[in-house]
């Protein structure tokens, strides 16, 4: 039995504000630096519809918390929503509705009952085919940039490999994310000394009367749809057809720590190859031009990506300006990295596994605690690594099932080797913890944080 929201939700966008109407009306502002403002002024109605649909799904995901029960242990929701769009004839086509519902279900596990209503919107003034970049510079690709360790290491690795003319896109739920990302990019330019062909665009979504982030729905799995949608619209406006996702291969697959759970334990799927394949098809159809989402580091672990930075002095230190902590996004006073959430555990493992001294100021580093294995996630994280190290057939079968449920081909030998390689890194970094006696078997239902 699924939890159904009380009534059909109505989503409208106009003049920089998104409204979600249900039992009550909530507004979300979309603020941006100049490049995105120019983008929204020059793209067509369908592109603005695309962004407003993705932003509306994200707002709904934040506002309506999951409610668990004996009949609905995972808190799965049925979400009836009507998006008000300018290009009604396009969006109301059955194949478009089906693609949207399938994509959002894949990300969130929820059932989205999607419909559309026509909305008149003032025509944008001064329409142009492409963003007005300086005549001497034209971007060759767009990349999503969150300011986390994967995106930082990925950008630095791309520049080391000779890529130039990149436009980075940062999207966040608080203005500090934009500022941190911009500071990181400027510091990287100074560290490399010869890179000036990096553009940076960002926008921030501000949900009014939202209270504390931690009091909202915390899974927010639809964020990946919002990030990729905005990246696709920006790429089309820039005249390029590639959007890079700087995520390591192990993290992109993100095999749940426990098998058999509903909705794969809500493991984050924002960079999952199956999701990016769905986004590639949808974005290309919506924008009527080829748009491809790539995982350029799908063959590497996070530690591998960080290790590549060691050949350039100062880059591994620069990468540690990144933010990984789940609690940072919850705006807990004084916390930059807690040291006990899943993101901090994986951050430390990647830095240490790459041979880099971890200078992150963790508040309570779990791996240094005598009772670390009392933490359900950490215990399951090590237990899964041990199963890969032993060559356990059960863990391979879980990867098989995970790929089959996502309509992916059976895992290649390279993908299996990547998971074994990651397991060896985990056990090397957390050897002291892995050798300690475990107080109990892992708790069902665990998932990796976003």
C-alpha positions in Angstrom: 0.0 0.0 0.0 1.4 3.4 -1.0 1.0 6.7 0.7 -1.0 9.0 -1.6 -0.7 12.7 -1.3 -4.0 14.3 -0.3 -4.9 15.9 -3.7 -3.5 16.6 -7.1 -0.7 19.1 -6.9 -0.6 22.0 -9.4 2.8 23.4 -10.5 3.1 26.9 -12.2 6.2 28.8 -13.2 6.4 32.5 -14.0 8.9 35.4 -13.6 11.5 33.5 -11.6 9.0 31.8 -9.1 7.6 28.3 -9.1 4.4 27.7 -7.2 3.2 24.3 -5.9 -0.5 24.3 -5.0 -2.2 21.6 -3.0 -3.8 21.8 0.4 -1.6 24.9 0.7 0.5 26.9 -1.7 4.3 27.0 -1.5 6.6 29.1 -3.6 10.2 28.4 -4.7 12.4 31.1 -6.1 14.9 30.4 -8.8 17.7 32.9 -8.5 20.8 32.9 -10.7 23.9 34.6 -11.7 24.0 36.5 -15.0 24.7 33.5 -17.3 21.6 31.6 -16.3 19.4 34.7 -16.4 20.6 35.2 -20.0 19.8 31.5 -20.6 16.2 31.8 -19.4 15.8 34.9 -21.6 17.1 33.2 -24.8 15.7 29.7 -24.7 12.2 28.7 -26.0 9.1 27.9 -24.0 9.6 24.2 -24.1 13.1 24.5 -22.5 11.6 26.7 -19.7 8.8 24.1 -19.3 11.5 21.4 -18.9 13.3 23.3 -16.1 10.1 24.1 -14.3 8.9 20.5 -14.5 12.2 19.3 -13.0 12.2 22.1 -10.4 8.6 21.3 -9.5 9.3 17.6 -9.0 12.2 18.6 -6.8 10.0 21.0 -4.7 7.3 18.3 -4.3 10.0 15.8 -3.2 11.2 18.2 -0.5 7.9 19.4 0.8 6.1 16.0 1.2 7.9 13.8 3.6 7.8 10.0 3.3 5.6 8.3 5.9 6.5 4.8 6.8 4.2 2.1 8.1 4.0 -1.6 8.5 2.4 -1.8 5.0 4.8 0.7 3.5 8.2 0.3 5.1 10.0 2.4 2.5 7.6 5.3 2.6 6.8 5.0 -1.1 4.4 7.7 -2.3 1.8 8.1 -5.1 2.2 11.7 -6.3 -0.6 13.1 -8.6 0.7 16.3 -10.2 -0.4 18.6 -13.0 2.3 20.8 -14.5 1.2 24.0 -16.2 3.2 24.4 -19.4 3.4 26.7 -22.3 4.0 24.0 -24.9 1.0 21.9 -24.0 0.8 20.0 -27.3 4.3 18.6 -26.8 4.2 17.7 -23.2 0.8 16.0 -23.3 2.0 13.4 -25.8 1.7 9.9 -24.2 5.3 8.9 -24.9 6.6 12.1 -23.2 4.3 11.6 -20.1 5.5 7.9 -19.9 9.2 8.9 -20.1 8.8 11.5 -17.4 6.9 9.1 -15.1 9.4 6.3 -15.7 12.4 8.5 -15.1 11.0 9.9 -11.8 10.0 6.5 -10.6 13.4 5.2 -11.3 15.0 7.9 -9.3 12.7 8.2 -6.3 10.8 4.8 -6.2 7.5 6.8 -6.1 4.7 6.6 -8.5 4.2 9.9 -10.3 0.7 10.4 -11.9 1.6 13.2 -14.3 -0.7 15.4 -16.3 -0.4 18.8 -18.0 -2.4 21.9 -18.4 -1.8 24.8 -20.9 -0.4 28.0 -19.5 0.1 31.3 -21.3 3.5 32.8 -20.6 4.9 36.1 -22.0 7.2 35.5 -24.9 10.9 36.0 -23.9 12.3 39.3 -25.2 15.3 39.2 -27.5 15.4 35.5 -28.3 18.7 34.3 -29.6 19.9 30.9 -30.7 23.0 30.7 -28.5 24.3 32.4 -25.4 26.4 35.4 -26.2 29.9 34.3 -25.3 32.9 36.4 -26.2 33.9 36.0 -29.9 37.2 34.4 -29.0 35.8 31.6 -26.8 33.2 28.9 -27.4 32.6 26.1 -24.9 33.0 22.5 -26.1 31.2 20.8 -23.2 29.1 21.3 -20.1 29.8 19.6 -16.8 27.8 19.4 -13.6 29.7 20.8 -10.6 28.5 20.2 -7.1 31.6 21.2 -5.1 31.9 17.7 -3.7 35.1 15.6 -3.9 34.0 13.7 -7.1 33.3 16.8 -9.0 36.4 18.6 -7.8 38.7 15.6 -8.7 36.8 15.0 -11.9 37.3 18.6 -13.1 41.0 18.6 -12.2 41.5 15.3 -13.9 39.8 16.6 -17.0 42.0 19.6 -17.1 45.1 17.4 -16.6 44.0 15.4 -19.6 44.0 18.4 -21.8 40.3 19.3 -21.8 39.5 23.0 -22.1 36.5 25.3 -22.8 34.3 23.8 -20.2 31.2 25.5 -18.7 30.5 24.2 -15.2 26.9 24.3 -13.9 26.2 24.4 -10.1 22.7 24.0 -8.8 21.9 24.1 -5.1 19.3 24.7 -2.4 21.3 27.3 -0.6 23.4 30.3 -1.8 26.5 29.1 0.0 26.8 26.2 -2.4 27.2 28.6 -5.3 29.7 30.7 -3.5 31.8 27.7 -2.5 31.8 26.3 -6.0 32.9 29.6 -7.5 35.7 30.0 -4.9 36.9 26.4 -5.7 37.0 27.1 -9.5 38.9 30.4 -9.0 41.4 28.6 -6.7 41.9 25.8 -9.2 42.7 28.4 -11.9 45.3 29.9 -9.6 46.7 26.4 -8.7 47.2 25.4 -12.4 48.3 28.8 -13.6 47.5 28.2 -17.2 43.8 27.5 -17.3 41.4 30.4 -18.0 38.9 28.7 -20.3 36.5 27.6 -17.6 33.1 29.2 -17.4 30.8 28.8 -14.4 27.1 29.1 -14.2 24.8 28.5 -11.2 21.3 28.8 -9.9 19.8 28.4 -6.5 16.4 27.2 -5.6 14.9 28.8 -2.5 11.9 27.2 -1.0 9.9 29.8 1.0 8.7 28.9 4.5 10.6 25.7 4.3 12.1 25.7 7.9 15.2 23.6 8.4 16.5 21.4 5.7 16.6 18.4 8.0 12.9 18.8 8.8 12.0 18.3 5.1 12.1 15.1 3.2 15.8 14.1 3.3 16.0 11.6 0.5 15.2 14.1 -2.3 16.1 11.6 -5.0 14.7 13.8 -7.7 17.6 16.2 -7.5 19.4 14.3 -10.2 16.6 15.1 -12.7 16.8 18.8 -11.9 20.6 18.9 -12.2 20.6 17.0 -15.5 17.7 19.0 -17.0 19.4 22.3 -16.3 22.6 20.9 -17.7 20.9 19.8 -20.9 19.2 23.2 -21.4 22.5 25.0 -20.8 24.3 22.6 -23.2 21.7 23.2 -26.0 22.0 27.0 -25.5 25.8 26.8 -25.7 25.6 24.8 -28.9 27.3 21.6 -27.5 26.0 18.1 -27.1 27.9 16.6 -24.2 27.1 17.0 -20.5 29.8 15.4 -18.2 28.9 13.9 -14.8 32.0 13.8 -12.7 31.2 10.7 -10.6 33.4 7.7 -10.1 32.2 4.4 -11.6 31.7 2.6 -8.3 29.6 5.5 -6.9 27.6 5.8 -10.2 26.4 2.1 -10.0 25.9 2.6 -6.2 25.1 -1.0 -5.3 22.8 -1.0 -2.2 24.5 -2.4 0.9 21.6 -4.8 1.5 19.7 -6.8 -1.1 16.0 -7.4 -1.3 14.9 -4.0 0.1 12.1 -2.0 -1.5 13.2 0.5 -4.1 16.8 -0.9 -3.8 17.0 0.7 -0.4 16.7 4.2 -1.9 20.3 4.0 -3.1 21.1 7.3 -4.9 20.7 7.0 -8.6 21.5 10.5 -9.8 24.5 9.3 -11.8 23.4 5.8 -12.5 24.1 4.7 -16.1 20.5 3.7 -16.5 19.2 7.1 -15.4 21.7 8.9 -17.6 20.5 6.8 -20.6 16.9 7.8 -19.8 17.9 11.4 -19.5 19.8 11.3 -22.8 16.7 10.0 -24.6 14.3 12.5 -22.9 16.6 15.6 -23.2 17.3 14.9 -26.9 13.6 14.6 -27.6 12.6 17.7 -25.6 15.3 19.9 -27.1 15.2 18.4 -30.6 19.0 18.0 -30.8 21.4 15.4 -29.6 22.3 15.7 -25.9 24.4 13.0 -24.3 25.2 12.5 -20.6 28.7 11.0 -20.1 30.5 9.4 -17.1 34.1 10.1 -18.1 35.4 8.4 -15.0 33.2 5.3 -15.0 36.3 3.0 -15.0 37.7 4.6 -11.8 37.0 4.6 -8.1 37.0 7.9 -6.1 40.4 7.1 -4.7 41.7 6.5 -8.3 40.5 9.9 -9.3 42.1 11.6 -6.4 45.4 9.7 -6.9 45.6 11.1 -10.5 46.0 14.6 -9.0 49.2 13.7 -7.2 51.3 14.3 -10.4 50.5 18.1 -10.3 51.7 19.9 -7.2 49.0 21.4 -5.1 46.0 19.7 -6.8 45.3 17.1 -4.1 45.4 19.9 -1.5 43.1 22.0 -3.7 40.6 19.0 -3.9 40.2 19.0 -0.2 38.4 22.4 -0.4 35.5 20.3 -1.6 32.5 19.5 0.7 31.1 16.0 1.0 29.2 15.9 4.3 25.4 15.2 4.5 25.1 17.4 7.5 26.6 20.4 5.8 23.5 20.5 3.6 21.4 20.3 6.7 23.0 23.6 7.9 24.0 22.3 11.3 25.9 25.1 13.1 29.7 24.6 13.2 29.7 21.4 11.1 31.6 21.2 7.9 32.3 17.4 7.9 30.8 15.3 10.7 32.9 12.2 10.2 30.1 9.7 10.7 27.7 10.1 7.7 28.1 7.9 4.6 29.6 10.7 2.6 32.3 11.5 5.2 33.2 7.8 5.5 33.7 7.5 1.7 35.5 10.8 1.5 38.1 9.7 4.0 38.4 6.3 2.4 39.1 7.9 -1.0 41.7 10.4 0.2 43.5 7.9 2.4 43.2 5.2 -0.3 44.8 7.6 -2.8 47.8 8.1 -0.5 46.8 11.7 0.3 46.9 13.0 3.9 43.3 13.8 4.8 43.3 17.4 6.2 39.5 17.5 6.5 38.4 18.8 10.0 35.9 16.0 10.9 34.0 16.7 14.0 33.7 13.0 15.1 35.6 10.7 12.8 33.8 7.4 13.2 36.7 5.2 12.1 38.8 6.4 15.1 36.1 5.2 17.6 36.5 1.9 19.4 32.8 1.2 18.9 32.8 2.1 15.2 31.1 -1.2 14.2 28.1 -0.3 16.3 27.2 2.0 13.4 24.9 0.1 11.0 26.1 1.8 7.9 29.8 1.5 8.6 29.5 -2.1 9.6 27.5 -2.9 6.4 30.0 -0.9 4.3 32.9 -3.0 5.6 30.9 -6.3 5.5 30.1 -5.7 1.8 33.8 -5.0 1.0 34.8 -8.3 2.8 32.3 -10.2 0.6 33.8 -8.8 -2.5 37.3 -9.6 -1.3 36.3 -13.2 -0.6 34.8 -13.6 -4.0 31.4 -14.2 -2.5 29.0 -15.4 -5.3 26.1 -13.8 -3.4 27.4 -10.3 -3.8 28.0 -10.9 -7.5 24.4 -12.1 -7.9 23.2 -8.9 -6.1 25.1 -6.8 -8.7 23.5 -9.0 -11.5 20.1 -8.3 -10.0 20.8 -4.5 -9.6 21.8 -4.2 -13.3 18.8 -6.4 -14.4 16.3 -4.3 -12.5 17.7 -1.1 -14.2 17.5 -2.8 -17.6 21.3 -2.7 -17.9 23.4 -5.5 -19.5 24.8 -8.1 -17.2 27.9 -6.8 -15.3 31.0 -6.9 -17.4 34.2 -8.4 -16.0 35.6 -4.8 -15.8 32.7 -3.7 -13.6 33.2 -6.7 -11.3 36.9 -5.9 -11.1 36.1 -2.3 -10.3 34.0 -3.3 -7.3 36.7 -5.7 -6.1 39.2 -2.9 -6.5 37.1 -0.6 -4.4 36.6 -3.3 -1.8 40.4 -3.7 -1.5 40.7 0.1 -1.0 38.1 0.1 1.8 39.7 -2.8 3.6 43.1 -1.2 3.3 42.0 2.1 4.8 39.8 0.7 7.4 41.9 -2.4 8.2 41.8 -1.8 11.9 38.0 -1.6 11.9 37.6 -4.5 9.6 39.6 -6.8 11.9 37.5 -5.9 14.9 34.8 -8.3 16.0 31.4 -7.3 14.6 28.6 -6.9 17.2 25.9 -8.1 14.8 25.0 -8.7 11.2 24.2 -5.6 9.1 20.8 -4.0 9.6 18.4 -4.4 6.5 17.2 -1.3 4.6 20.5 0.6 4.6 21.4 2.9 1.7 24.2 5.2 0.7 23.5 8.9 1.3 23.4 11.3 -1.6 
